[in-house]
Amino acid sequence: MPVGNTSTAEEKETLVITEKPFQLIVWNDEVNTFEWVIETLEEVCGHTHEQAEQCAYIIHFKGKYAVKQGEYDELKPQCDAITERGIGATIEIMVD
């Protein structure tokens, strides 16, 4: 690789491809029922009942779970809708 600040089109393309998407994390608590979390994931995230149920169990046993991945602008309204229902949720950048 050349020394200096030279940049090729290939390097720029690689930078775009390797940008990290975000993940929507839902957090466990001792307040919300499984049913409420499942219903929320179905309505807000578009999960099937089975997907939402599996996510709820993982959230319960692991303390948190990334229920959806994507771009920040896509996940932000969903995160807001989940927190408006009294369920803890955050958006985090994905790590390798």
Protein Blocks (a to p, Z undefined) as FASTA:
>chain_A
ZZdjddcfklmmmmmmmpccddddddddfkbcfklmmmmmmmmnopafklmmmmmmmmmm
nopacfbgcdfklmmmmmmmmmmnopacddddddZZ
